[in-house]
Amino acid sequence: MAVLGLIWMPAPFTVFAVAELTALVVLTPAGLMGLNDSTPTPGGRAAMAALGALSTGIAFAVFITLICRGGAARASVTVYLVPVVASVIGAGVPCAVFR
């Protein structure tokens, strides 16, 4: 168990929290520089929030649970499934528009 603030968290959660905070600090300047060149629509913002909160958030929670229950070696196998699932979904969506 590791301490994050005053809350006791499992060690994998702490590792992911530090990784996410590091990514936030490193990538925020690039995002702010590109902000002037974009005009996001309300629908685009809603889609981005849904993908970030639902897809990524749930995936991290499930991945951390897998690490805690099965260990890091078994949980890392799921990383190999991401390209396969993405390829199947990409090939199965006929209405994709490329610009």
Backbone hydrogen bonds in HBPLUS format (Angstrom, degrees):
<---DONOR---> <-ACCEPTOR-->    atom                        ^
c    i                          cat <-CA-CA->   ^        H-A-AA   ^      H-
h    n   atom  resd res      DA  || num        DHA   H-A  angle D-A-AA Bond
n    s   type  num  typ     dist DA aas  dist angle  dist       angle   num
A0002-ALA N   A0009-MET O   2.86 MM   7  5.51 175.4  1.86 175.8 174.9     1
A0009-MET N   A0002-ALA O   2.94 MM   7  5.51 175.8  1.94 171.3 171.3     2
A0004-LEU N   A0007-ILE O   3.19 MM   3  5.65 177.1  2.19 163.7 164.0     3
A0007-ILE N   A0004-LEU O   3.35 MM   3  5.65 158.4  2.40 126.1 124.5     4
A0013-PHE N   A0010-PRO O   3.05 MM   3  5.55 123.9  2.38 112.0 125.3     5
A0014-THR N   A0010-PRO O   3.34 MM   4  6.73 154.0  2.41 150.3 157.7     6
A0015-VAL N   A0011-ALA O   3.07 MM   4  6.39 158.0  2.12 156.5 162.3     7
A0016-PHE N   A0012-PRO O   2.97 MM   4  6.23 166.1  1.99 153.7 156.8     8
A0017-ALA N   A0013-PHE O   2.83 MM   4  6.01 154.8  1.89 148.8 156.6     9
A0018-VAL N   A0014-THR O   2.98 MM   4  6.19 161.5  2.02 150.1 153.9    10
A0019-ALA N   A0015-VAL O   2.96 MM   4  6.18 159.0  2.01 148.3 154.8    11
A0020-GLU N   A0016-PHE O   2.85 MM   4  6.02 160.0  1.89 151.1 156.2    12
A0021-LEU N   A0017-ALA O   2.97 MM   4  6.13 159.8  2.01 147.8 153.5    13
A0022-THR N   A0018-VAL O   2.94 MM   4  6.07 154.4  2.01 146.4 153.5    14
A0023-ALA N   A0019-ALA O   2.97 MM   4  6.19 159.4  2.02 146.6 152.1    15
A0024-LEU N   A0020-GLU O   2.93 MM   4  6.14 152.2  2.00 144.5 152.4    16
A0025-VAL N   A0021-LEU O   3.04 MM   4  6.28 159.5  2.08 147.5 151.6    17
A0026-VAL N   A0022-THR O   2.95 MM   4  6.16 161.1  1.98 153.0 158.4    18
A0027-LEU N   A0023-ALA O   2.87 MM   4  5.81 163.5  1.90 151.2 155.6    19
A0028-THR N   A0024-LEU O   3.06 MM   4  5.70 143.2  2.20 141.7 147.9    20
A0031-GLY N   A0027-LEU O   3.10 MM   4  6.36 157.6  2.15 154.0 161.0    21
A0032-LEU N   A0028-THR O   2.90 MM   4  6.10 156.7  1.95 158.3 164.2    22
A0033-MET N   A0029-PRO O   3.02 MM   4  6.23 150.4  2.11 145.1 152.6    23
A0034-GLY N   A0030-ALA O   3.20 MM   4  6.42 150.9  2.29 143.6 150.2    24
A0035-LEU N   A0032-LEU O   3.30 MM   3  5.05 150.3  2.40  93.7 102.4    25
A0037-ASP N   A0034-GLY O   3.27 MM   3  5.53 140.0  2.44 103.2 113.4    26
A0038-SER N   A0035-LEU O   3.37 MM   3  5.51 168.0  2.39 107.5 110.2    27
A0045-ARG N   A0041-THR O   2.91 MM   4  6.21 156.3  1.96 155.1 161.6    28
A0046-ALA N   A0042-PRO O   2.94 MM   4  6.15 156.1  2.00 145.0 151.5    29
A0047-ALA N   A0043-GLY O   2.94 MM   4  6.13 156.3  2.00 144.6 151.0    30
A0048-MET N   A0044-GLY O   2.95 MM   4  6.10 156.3  2.00 144.3 150.9    31
A0049-ALA N   A0045-ARG O   2.93 MM   4  6.12 156.8  1.98 147.3 153.6    32
A0050-ALA N   A0046-ALA O   2.89 MM   4  6.07 157.7  1.94 146.9 153.3    33
A0051-LEU N   A0047-ALA O   2.90 MM   4  6.08 164.6  1.92 149.9 154.0    34
A0052-GLY N   A0048-MET O   2.93 MM   4  6.00 160.3  1.97 144.5 150.6    35
A0053-ALA N   A0049-ALA O   2.84 MM   4  5.86 168.9  1.85 150.4 154.1    36
A0054-LEU N   A0050-ALA O   2.81 MM   4  5.43 149.0  1.91 138.3 148.4    37
A0056-THR N   A0051-LEU O   3.09 MM   5  6.50 164.2  2.12 166.0 169.7    38
A0057-GLY N   A0052-GLY O   3.21 MM   5  6.40 135.0  2.42 135.3 147.9    39
A0058-ILE N   A0054-LEU O   3.07 MM   4  5.59 154.6  2.14 128.5 136.5    40
A0059-ALA N   A0055-SER O   2.97 MM   4  6.01 156.1  2.03 144.2 151.9    41
A0060-PHE N   A0056-THR O   2.92 MM   4  6.10 161.0  1.95 152.1 156.1    42
A0061-ALA N   A0057-GLY O   3.09 MM   4  6.30 159.9  2.13 145.0 150.8    43
A0062-VAL N   A0058-ILE O   2.91 MM   4  6.13 162.1  1.95 154.3 158.7    44
A0063-PHE N   A0059-ALA O   2.86 MM   4  5.99 159.0  1.91 148.3 154.8    45
A0064-ILE N   A0060-PHE O   2.88 MM   4  6.03 161.5  1.92 152.5 156.6    46
A0065-THR N   A0061-ALA O   3.06 MM   4  6.21 153.8  2.13 140.7 148.2    47
A0066-LEU N   A0062-VAL O   2.87 MM   4  6.16 152.9  1.94 147.7 155.3    48
A0067-ILE N   A0063-PHE O   2.94 MM   4  6.24 154.9  2.01 147.3 154.0    49
A0068-CYS N   A0064-ILE O   2.95 MM   4  6.20 161.3  1.98 149.4 154.2    50
A0069-ARG N   A0065-THR O   2.92 MM   4  6.09 155.1  1.98 149.3 156.1    51
A0070-GLY N   A0066-LEU O   2.74 MM   4  5.54 163.7  1.76 149.5 155.4    52
A0071-GLY N   A0067-ILE O   2.97 MM   4  4.54 139.6  2.14 117.0 125.3    53
A0075-ALA N   A0071-GLY O   3.11 MM   4  6.27 159.4  2.16 149.0 155.5    54
A0076-SER N   A0072-ALA O   2.95 MM   4  5.99 145.7  2.07 145.9 153.5    55
A0077-VAL N   A0074-ARG O   3.30 MM   3  5.66 153.8  2.37 106.2 113.4    56
A0078-THR N   A0075-ALA O   3.15 MM   3  5.90 153.0  2.23 118.1 123.7    57
A0079-VAL N   A0076-SER O   3.12 MM   3  5.56 149.4  2.22 109.6 117.6    58
A0080-TYR N   A0077-VAL O   3.11 MM   3  5.65 142.5  2.25 111.6 120.5    59
A0081-LEU N   A0078-THR O   3.07 MM   3  5.28 147.9  2.18 103.3 112.9    60
A0085-VAL N   A0081-LEU O   2.96 MM   4  6.17 170.2  1.97 164.6 166.6    61
A0086-ALA N   A0082-VAL O   2.93 MM   4  6.05 165.1  1.96 155.9 160.7    62
A0087-SER N   A0083-PRO O   2.91 MM   4  5.98 153.5  1.98 141.2 148.1    63
A0088-VAL N   A0084-VAL O   3.01 MM   4  6.24 160.0  2.05 151.1 156.3    64
A0089-ILE N   A0085-VAL O   2.91 MM   4  6.09 167.5  1.93 154.5 158.0    65
A0090-GLY N   A0086-ALA O   2.82 MM   4  5.86 160.6  1.86 144.8 151.3    66
A0091-ALA N   A0087-SER O   2.90 MM   4  5.97 154.1  1.96 144.1 150.7    67
A0092-GLY N   A0088-VAL O   2.94 MM   4  5.98 136.8  2.13 138.1 150.1    68
A0092-GLY N   A0089-ILE O   3.16 MM   3  5.00 124.4  2.48  90.8 105.5    69
